[in-house]
Amino acid sequence: MIITNLEMIPGKKLVKHLGLVQGSSVRAKHVGRDIMASLKNIFGGELKGYTELLQESREEAMSRMQEQASAVGANAVLNIRFSTSSIAQGAAELFAYGTAVVVE
């Protein structure tokens, strides 16, 4: 399946528009990552625990979006975007969405 943030795929013809598809992942921080983040706030540097957490969430949200696109018969998802929101203290949602299409 082709996944892109472009509105069209160069060299491909859009055959059918299938609508919006989405995937999301809600993750909570854990104590070990919070302790390391607190230390990094003092000394500076990348919060690798949170970077890994967000990467895992992106991959899971993308996978769920792709599954939904396959279920409606798409072979591509165009114009994908990501959004995040706080769900509760210490937990956040990563949301991926795009337009499911059939291309040739």
N, C-alpha and C positions, 0 to 999 in steps of 0.2 A: 504494500500500500504506500502511495506517495503522500507524505505529510509535508506541508510547506506553509510558510507565513505569507507567501505571495498570493495575489488575487487570481492568478492564472498560472498555468504551467507552460513555459515556452515550448513550442513544438507539439503540444497536445491540444486536442479539440475537446471542449466541454460538451458532453453528450446529454447529461441529465443532472439536474439539481435536486438533491435529496433533503436538503434542510440542515438545520443546526444539529451538531453532535457535541457531546460534552463528556468530561470525566473529571472526577475530583478525588482528593485525598485529604483527610483530616488527620493531622499528627499532633502529638503532644511532646513537649520537651521532657527530658528526664533529668533527674537530680545530678548525675555525673556530668552531663553537658552544661547544666546551669553553673556548677562549681567552676568548671574550666572557663566558661564565659565570663564569670565574675573576675577570675584572675586576669583574663585577657583585657577586661575593661580597665584594670589597673596598669598593666604593662603594655597594652596595645598589641595589635596583630590580628590575623584572621581567626574567626571563630569557626574552626574546622568542623566541630561537631554539628553546628547549625548548617554549615555549607552542605555537609553530607545528608542531613535531615531534609533539606530543601531539594537536593538532587533526587533522593529516593521518592519524595512526594511528586516531583515533576514527572519522573519515569512512570509512577503508578497512575497518575492522572492521564498522561498521554496514552498509556496502555488501555485504560478504560474508555477513553475517547475513541481509540482505534477499534476496540471491540464493538462499540455502539455503531460506528461507521460501517463495519463489516456486516453487522446484523441488518442494516437497511439496504445493503447491496452496493455500497460505495467501493471504489478502488482508489480514491484519493480524498484527502481533507485539505481544503484551501483556507487561507487567511486565518491560521490558528493564532490564538492569543492565550496568555496566561493572566490570571488574577489571583490575588491572595486576600484573605480576610481573617480577622481574629474571631474565633468562635467562642472561646472562653479564656480565662487567664491561663497562659501556658499552652494553649492549643490554637492551631491555625489551619485554615483550609487553603489548599492550592487547587485552583480550578483551571482546566484547559478546555478550550472550545474552538470550534471551527465549522466550516461548511462542508458537508459531505456531498461528493459529486461522483459522477462516472465520467472518465475521460478515455479517449482513444489515442 
